[in-house]
Every structure is written in structure tokens, then in C-alpha cells.
Amino acid sequence: MSKEKTNELYVAIATQKGGIGKSTITMLLANYFHNLCDKNVGVIDCDDPQHSICDARERELLLIRNNEPHMEAAKDVFRKTGKRIFPVVATNPVDAIEQAEILIEDGNIDIVMFDLPGTIRSKGVLSTLARMDYIFVPISADRLVLESALQFVANFKDNLMTTGKAATREIYLFWTMVDGREKNSLYNLYDEVIGDLGFSVLRTRIPDSKRFRRDFSEPDKAVFRSTIFLPDSQLLKGSRIRELADEILSIIDK
């Protein structure tokens, strides 16, 4: 049986549609919060069976063990941050909360971030989402993605939040995969319509950029997406991840 949670916050980047960067943003935010915002973070990767965040961690650890320059680079991160790497636990949506409780018992954790499957029809997803303190839903200027996200948020608020069946304090949408060629006025119009529906949208908009795929699979190139290494400072500029992290922290630290 699940125990009462203390001061740790449960946060999920959740969506009903795949291919919108949910796991990548979860990974980037966890890294940023943990290493650059003085938060102790744990990640519950319950996006079963993909476990893309857990797989990324395992690949990075293998590279570090087998490559002396990578080992030295990892040690440099630990010296700069004064922190150990954040834990990543692979599980499924049904057992996600239990695994989060074990993680909290084992260490000093401020934020537990959950990476869930991209459909609420998967067993355990809805009940796990109902335990989140905050949910952030990525959306893009694609009609199907937007309609799906709005339907999910409406159903979650009406059937779980307003009835007291969810512990969720707030749920926000945020724009991602933003095409730089599209005018801000288009997104401003979308924001007005979404606001009229009673939903909240974050100010920060994440651009569509190849930098979000930059990991250790590309040798001799700067790394952006990682569970261990700090994001390259030049790639971080313009990614809007810093701004997204700061805006989310301004909400959850209230």
C-alpha cells in the first residue's frame, strides 16, 4: 500500500501522443534541475517497454567505463556540481509510485520526475498521473496533437482534479517543436483560445531543433541530451530549456 508522501514533489511531462519529445524534455529538465538548480532529482522511467531514459543512462555509463576521456569528463562534472548522478529507475506505470517511494527512502530527493507511456490507455498510467503534484503537457501546432492534449487535460481536470480523485495541484500545457518560421501571433492566438477554455499555458516555447538529438551517439560533437553530463553551454543557448526549467520551478516552488 502506498504511503503518505512528505515534501517531495511528483512531476510528469505527460502526453497522449508520441513523437513530441516527452522523454527528451524529461531527461533535459531532470539534468538541469539536478546539476544546475541545486535540486536533488530522481527519475522514474515507467515508459514501459521503451525505457529510453534508462537506456540512455546505461549507454552513458558504458561509455564512461570504456573510455578514459569520458571518465575524466564525468569526474569533472562531479567536481563542478559536488553531486552524484541522479538515480534513474526502470519500472512500469503500475509499480511507478511504489518505486518512487523506495527511491525517496533511499536518498535525499526533492523532485521525482516520471516518464510515462504516451497513452493513458496503458495499464496504470491514469492512476499514476493522479498521484502527480504537477503535470506539464507538451503540445505542438498540429491539429491532432493539440486536440488530443486538450481532450486529455479537460478529462483529467473534470473527472479527477475537480472531484478530488487526483492529488494534482496544477496542470499546464506548453509549446514544443515550435517552427521558427511560424509567427508568434499564431501561438498567441492559440494561447488565447486555450485560455478561454480554462486551461493554462506556460510562457516558454521550445523550438524545433536538431540539438535535442545531440547525445553520445555522435562522437566528437558537443553533447546536449544526457543523464550525466552537463548540456553544452552553446547548445543550451536558444534551446529555451533554461527558461522552461526556471518557469516550472517558479510554479512548483510556491
C-alpha positions as CSV (number, residue, x, y, z in Angstrom):
1,M,0.0,0.0,0.0
2,S,1.3,3.5,-0.9
3,K,2.4,5.7,2.0
4,E,1.7,9.3,2.5
5,K,4.2,11.5,0.6
6,T,6.2,14.0,2.6
7,N,7.7,17.1,0.9
8,E,8.9,15.5,-2.3
9,L,7.2,16.7,-5.5
10,Y,6.0,14.3,-8.1
11,V,6.2,15.9,-11.6
12,A,5.4,14.4,-15.0
13,I,5.8,15.6,-18.6
14,A,2.8,13.8,-20.0
15,T,1.1,13.4,-23.3
16,Q,-1.3,11.1,-25.2
17,K,0.7,11.5,-28.4
18,G,4.1,10.1,-29.1
19,G,6.9,11.8,-31.1
20,I,6.6,15.1,-29.4
21,G,9.8,14.8,-27.3
22,K,8.3,13.9,-23.9
23,S,11.2,11.7,-22.8
24,T,13.8,14.1,-24.1
25,I,12.4,17.0,-22.3
26,T,12.0,14.9,-19.1
27,M,15.7,14.0,-19.4
28,L,16.9,17.6,-20.1
29,L,14.8,19.0,-17.2
30,A,15.9,16.4,-14.7
31,N,19.6,17.1,-15.6
32,Y,19.1,20.8,-15.4
33,F,17.2,20.7,-12.1
34,H,19.7,18.3,-10.5
35,N,23.0,19.8,-11.7
36,L,22.3,23.5,-12.3
37,C,19.4,24.3,-9.9
38,D,20.6,22.7,-6.7
39,K,17.6,20.2,-6.7
40,N,18.0,16.6,-5.8
41,V,16.2,14.7,-8.6
42,G,15.2,11.1,-9.2
43,V,13.7,9.8,-12.4
44,I,11.1,7.0,-12.6
45,D,11.2,5.7,-16.2
46,C,8.0,3.8,-16.4
47,D,7.6,4.3,-20.2
48,D,7.5,0.5,-20.5
49,P,8.8,-1.2,-22.6
50,Q,10.9,1.6,-24.2
51,H,12.6,2.9,-21.1
52,S,14.5,5.4,-23.2
53,I,15.9,7.4,-20.3
54,C,17.1,4.3,-18.5
55,D,18.7,3.1,-21.8
56,A,20.4,6.4,-22.2
57,R,21.9,6.2,-18.7
58,E,23.2,2.6,-19.4
59,R,24.8,3.7,-22.7
60,E,26.5,6.6,-21.0
61,L,27.8,4.5,-18.1
62,L,29.2,2.0,-20.6
63,L,31.0,4.8,-22.5
64,I,32.4,6.1,-19.3
65,R,33.7,2.7,-18.2
66,N,35.3,2.0,-21.6
67,N,36.7,5.5,-22.5
68,E,39.2,7.3,-20.4
69,P,38.4,10.8,-21.7
70,H,34.7,10.3,-20.9
71,M,35.7,9.1,-17.5
72,E,37.7,12.2,-16.8
73,A,34.8,14.3,-18.2
74,A,32.4,12.7,-15.8
75,K,34.7,13.3,-12.9
76,D,34.9,16.9,-13.9
77,V,31.1,17.2,-13.8
78,F,31.1,15.7,-10.3
79,R,33.8,18.2,-9.1
80,K,31.8,21.1,-10.6
81,T,28.4,20.2,-9.2
82,G,29.6,18.4,-6.0
83,K,26.8,15.9,-6.6
84,R,26.3,12.3,-7.6
85,I,24.4,11.5,-10.8
86,F,20.6,11.4,-10.3
87,P,19.1,8.0,-10.0
88,V,17.0,6.5,-12.8
89,V,14.7,3.6,-12.1
90,A,13.2,1.5,-14.8
91,T,9.7,0.1,-14.0
92,N,6.1,0.1,-15.3
93,P,3.2,2.5,-14.7
94,V,1.5,0.1,-12.2
95,D,4.6,0.0,-9.9
96,A,5.8,3.6,-10.5
97,I,4.6,5.1,-7.3
98,E,5.9,2.2,-5.2
99,Q,9.3,2.6,-6.9
100,A,9.2,6.3,-6.2
101,E,8.6,5.7,-2.5
102,I,11.6,3.3,-2.4
103,L,13.7,5.9,-4.2
104,I,12.7,8.6,-1.7
105,E,13.5,6.3,1.3
106,D,17.0,5.6,-0.1
107,G,18.1,9.2,-0.6
108,N,17.5,12.9,-0.2
109,I,15.1,13.7,-3.1
110,D,13.4,17.0,-3.8
111,I,11.7,16.2,-7.1
112,V,10.7,12.8,-8.7
113,M,10.2,13.1,-12.4
114,F,8.1,10.5,-14.1
115,D,8.4,9.4,-17.8
116,L,5.1,7.6,-18.7
117,P,3.9,5.9,-21.8
118,G,2.3,8.2,-24.4
119,T,-1.2,6.9,-23.9
120,I,-3.4,6.9,-20.8
121,R,-4.9,3.6,-22.0
122,S,-1.8,1.8,-20.8
123,K,-2.4,0.0,-17.5
124,G,-1.6,2.1,-14.5
125,V,-0.9,5.4,-16.4
126,L,-4.0,7.2,-15.2
127,S,-3.7,6.1,-11.6
128,T,-0.1,7.2,-11.5
129,L,-0.8,10.5,-13.2
130,A,-3.4,11.1,-10.5
131,R,-0.6,11.0,-7.9
132,M,1.4,13.8,-9.6
133,D,1.6,17.1,-7.9
134,Y,2.2,18.9,-11.2
135,I,1.7,17.8,-14.8
136,F,3.1,19.6,-17.8
137,V,1.7,18.6,-21.2
138,P,3.7,19.3,-24.4
139,I,1.8,20.5,-27.4
140,S,2.6,21.4,-31.0
141,A,0.9,23.4,-33.7
142,D,-0.5,20.2,-35.1
143,R,-4.3,19.8,-35.0
144,L,-4.3,16.2,-33.9
145,V,-1.7,16.7,-31.2
146,L,-3.5,19.8,-29.9
147,E,-6.9,18.3,-29.9
148,S,-5.6,15.2,-28.1
149,A,-3.8,17.2,-25.5
150,L,-6.8,19.5,-24.8
151,Q,-9.1,16.5,-24.5
152,F,-6.7,14.8,-22.1
153,V,-6.4,17.9,-19.9
154,A,-10.2,18.5,-19.9
155,N,-11.0,14.9,-19.0
156,F,-8.3,14.9,-16.3
157,K,-9.4,18.1,-14.7
158,D,-13.1,17.3,-14.9
159,N,-13.0,13.7,-13.8
160,L,-10.1,13.7,-11.4
161,M,-8.9,17.1,-10.2
162,T,-12.3,18.8,-9.6
163,T,-13.7,15.6,-8.0
164,G,-10.7,15.3,-5.6
165,K,-9.6,11.9,-7.0
166,A,-6.2,13.3,-8.1
167,A,-3.5,14.8,-5.9
168,T,-2.6,17.1,-8.8
169,R,-2.3,20.8,-7.8
170,E,-1.9,22.2,-11.3
171,I,-1.7,21.1,-14.9
172,Y,-0.1,23.2,-17.6
173,L,0.3,22.9,-21.4
174,F,3.5,24.2,-23.1
175,W,4.5,24.6,-26.7
176,T,7.3,22.4,-28.1
177,M,8.7,21.7,-31.6
178,V,8.0,25.4,-32.5
179,D,8.9,26.2,-36.0
180,G,10.9,29.4,-36.1
181,R,9.3,30.3,-39.4
182,E,5.8,30.5,-37.8
183,K,4.8,33.8,-36.4
184,N,4.4,34.4,-32.7
185,S,1.0,35.8,-33.4
186,L,-0.2,32.3,-34.4
187,Y,0.8,30.9,-31.0
188,N,-0.5,34.0,-29.2
189,L,-3.9,33.3,-30.8
190,Y,-3.7,29.6,-29.8
191,D,-2.9,30.7,-26.2
192,E,-6.0,33.0,-26.1
193,V,-8.3,30.2,-27.3
194,I,-6.8,27.7,-24.9
195,G,-7.1,30.3,-22.1
196,D,-10.8,30.8,-23.0
197,L,-11.2,27.1,-22.5
198,G,-10.0,27.5,-18.9
199,F,-6.5,25.9,-19.4
200,S,-3.1,27.4,-18.6
201,V,-0.2,27.6,-21.0
202,L,3.4,28.3,-20.0
203,R,5.1,31.3,-21.4
204,T,8.2,29.3,-22.6
205,R,8.1,27.8,-26.0
206,I,10.6,25.1,-27.0
207,P,11.9,25.4,-30.6
208,D,12.2,22.6,-33.1
209,S,15.9,21.9,-33.2
210,K,18.3,19.2,-34.1
211,R,20.3,20.0,-30.9
212,F,17.7,17.9,-28.9
213,R,19.1,14.8,-30.6
214,R,22.7,15.6,-29.7
215,D,23.9,12.8,-27.4
216,F,26.9,10.5,-27.3
217,S,25.8,8.7,-30.5
218,E,27.6,11.4,-32.4
219,P,31.4,11.1,-31.5
220,D,33.4,14.3,-31.2
221,K,30.4,16.6,-31.1
222,A,29.1,18.6,-28.2
223,V,26.5,16.8,-26.1
224,F,23.2,18.3,-25.2
225,R,20.9,15.4,-24.2
226,S,22.4,13.5,-21.3
227,T,21.6,11.9,-17.9
228,I,25.1,12.5,-16.6
229,F,27.0,15.3,-18.4
230,L,26.1,19.0,-18.3
231,P,24.5,20.3,-21.5
232,D,26.9,22.1,-23.7
233,S,26.6,25.8,-22.9
234,Q,26.4,26.9,-26.5
235,L,23.7,24.4,-27.3
236,L,21.8,25.4,-24.2
237,K,21.6,29.0,-25.5
238,G,18.4,29.3,-27.6
239,S,17.1,25.9,-26.6
240,R,14.8,27.5,-24.1
241,I,15.4,24.6,-21.6
242,R,16.8,27.0,-19.1
243,E,13.8,29.2,-19.4
244,L,11.4,26.3,-19.2
245,A,13.2,24.9,-16.1
246,D,13.1,28.3,-14.4
247,E,9.4,28.8,-15.2
248,I,8.5,25.3,-13.9
249,L,10.5,25.9,-10.7
250,S,8.7,29.2,-10.2
251,I,5.4,27.2,-10.2
252,I,6.4,24.1,-8.1
253,D,8.4,26.0,-5.5
254,K,5.5,28.1,-4.4
